[in-house]
Amino acid sequence: MAAPIKKTIELFYDVISPYSWLAFEILGRYRQRWNIDLQYKPFFLGGIMQGADNKPPGLNPMKAMYMFDDLAMQRDYTGVPFSKSIPTSFFEQSSLTAQRFLTVVNDQHPDDLEEVSRQLWIRMWSKDKDISDPTSVLEAAQAAGMSKEVANKCMSKVKDQSTKEELKRITGIALESGAFGAPWILAHKDGEVKTFWGTDQIPLLAHVISEKWEGPLKHQNYSLLPYTGFSLSNFLNRSTLLLF
């Protein structure tokens, strides 16, 4: 008897996006249960925002307040270990170096892409580290199990024109499919493609691909830090030049 044909799910993400992390972890937990071909597609969210003429929700203080309180609840609900407070460097950093690095990893060492991506999210959203610094990106790669030599070699290709063009190409594919934020998901089934934006669309995604949604399948392998809440005054006192 032939094995069932896998359904393909493409997850376009940027590690500066906390909701991308949620989708990344939840879809990963369902990969075998749903028998899906889950393809990770690192793209540049700044390019998506510009191309879609969109603005990050963090530019609106009320939306930002909602987002950070929501992430606290999502942490308890999903087990994804968001930090107890807003990352201190969140308002200043760019994910461009990290996303280019992931582009190289995906090309040169695809088996490492999942864990390197996870460690970058942990570094920013759990440990409050700056992922715009190449040294910080390298530390995340080594935490993911890459050797120092291999990580440095990947970093040496970050500014190559081929790397820039590949990240631009993947971002363009997302834009052409209608992307305006992250996470952006393409579901392929029976020759049709459906698009989904946001983690809250995963139950609908399950329905569309004829699979059963059983919640976030919360894992217990993360230590969750206590959440101290969102401070609107602290938000207003920081730079709002951010893209997530």
N, C-alpha and C positions, 0 to 999 in steps of 0.2 A: 504493500500500500504506500503510495507516494506521500511524502511529508507535506503538511499544509503550507501553502505559499505565504511567506511573510509579508505583512503590510509594512510599507516604508513610512517612517516618520522623520522629517528633517526639523531639527531644532536649531534655529538661528538665535545666537545669544551673544551678550557682551558681559564680561565679568564685573563691570561697574553697575550692572542692573541686578538688584536683589531678587526681583521676581524671576529673572532668568535662572538664578540659582535654585529657586523653588521648583521650577519646571524641569530643570536639569536633574535634580535628585528624584523627583516623583516619577518622571518618565523612565529614569534608569531603574527604578524599583519594579516597574511594570514590564520591563523589556522582555523577560522570559515568560512572565505570566500571560502576556498578550501575544507572544511570539512575533514581536515586531523587529524590523531592521531599523534601529535607532541611529540616525546619523547626526553627529554634532557638527554644527556649522558656525564657527566663530566669525562674527561680522563686527562692523564698527557702528555703534549706536549713534555716535555724533553724525556720521554720514546719513544715517536713516532719518534723524531729526531734520537735518538740512534738506535732504531730498524730498521729504514728505511735508515740508513747511510746518513742522510740528514744534512744540515747546515742551521741555521736560516738566513734569509735574512739580518738581522742587522749586520752580520759579514762582509758584503760587504758594504762599505760606500756609493757607488752609489745607491745600492738597498735601503739602509736605507733612503737616501735623497728622493728617489722617494716615498717610503712608507709614510713618514710623510707628504709630500705635498699631496699625494693622500688622506690621512685621513682627511686633512683639507677640501678637496672638498667633500669627502664622508659625512662629518659632515653637510655641507650645503645641500647636496642632500638628505640625509636620515633623518636628524634631530637627529641623535645619537650624544650626546654631548661630543665629544672628547675635551680634554684640549687645551688651546691656545699654548702650547709648549710641548716638550718631558717631560714625567714624570721624575723628578730628580732622583728617585730611580730605574728607569727602567733598568739600566745597571747592577745593583747589585742583584736584588731580584729574588727569585725563587717562583714559584706558587705551590710548592708541598704541603705546609700546607693548602693553600686555597682549592686545589683540593681534598685533603683528607677530609677536612671539608665538602665540598659539597657532597662527597661520603657518609658521615654519614648522612647529612641532607636528601639526596635522600632515604636513607634506613629508617631513623627514622621519618622524617617529610617531606615527598615528596611534600606536598602542598606548602611548603616554598621554594622549590628548585629554582623556577623561580626568585622570588624576591631577594633571597640571592645572587644568581649569578649576577643579575643586579646590586645590590649594591656594589658588589666586583669590577665589571667593572667601575662603577661610581667612586668608591673610588680611583682606580688606574689611569684610563684614563681621568677622568674629574676633580677630586679633588687633584691629585698628591700625593696620600698617598701610603705608603708601605704595600702591601698585604702579604708580607712574614712574617710579625710580627703577632703572634697569637692574640695580643690585638687588632690590626687593623682589623683582620678578625672578631673578636667578635663584634666590633663596626659596621661593615657592616651588620652583622646578626641582630643586634638590630635595625639598620636603616630600615631593611626589615620587622620589626614587630615581630621578635622573642623576647621572654622574656629573660632577663639576665640569669635566671636559666636554661632555655632550651638550650640557646646558649652555656653556660658553660658545660652543660652535653654533648652536641655534641662535643665540643672541647676536652673533656676528653677522647674521643674515637679515636681521630685522630691518635694516635700512636699505637692503638691496631693492632695486626697482622691481624685480620679479615678485618679491614679497608684497610690496605696496600694491602692485597690480592685482595680485591674487586676492588680497583682502578687499580691494575695490570691486573685484568681480563678484565675490560672494555677497557683498553688501548690495551690489546692483541686482543680483538675482532676487534678493529679498524685496528690494524696492519694486521691481517689476511685478512681483506677485502681490503687491499691495501693502507692504510693511510700512508701519508708521510708529513702531515702538518695539519693545522687547519684553518678554520673549515672543518670537514670531515662529509659528509652527506650520509646516506643510504636511498634510496627511495624504498619502497616496493609496488609493484602494480601487480595484477594478477599473483601472485606467482613468480615474478621476482624481482631481486634486482639490482638497478643501483647506482653507486657511483659518488659523486661529491665533488670536492675540491674548496673551495673559494666562496666568496659571489657573484662574477660575474657569477657563474654558476646557480644561482637561476632562471633566466629566462629560461634556458635550462631545469632545473628541472621541472618547470611548464609545459613545452611542453611535457616532458616524461610522466608526470602523467595526461596529458590531462586537464590542468587547464590554466586559463588566467592570464598572467603576466600584472599587471597594475602599474608597478613602485614600489618604496619602500613604498608607502602609508605613506609618511612623516607625523609624528605626531608633534604637536606644544606644547607638554607638557614639553619640556626641554628648559632651558635657555642656549643659545650657547655663549661661550666666544670668543672674537676676536682672530684670529690666527696670531701669530707673525712670522711664517715661520720657516723653518728648517735651522739650522746652521751647515754646514759640519765641521767647525773648532771645535765647541762645541762637536759634535759627536766624532771626532777623539781624543779629550782630555779626553773622558770618557772611562770607562771599556767597553770592548766588550764581556764580558763573560755573554751572555744572551741567553735565549731560548724563542722564541715567535713564 
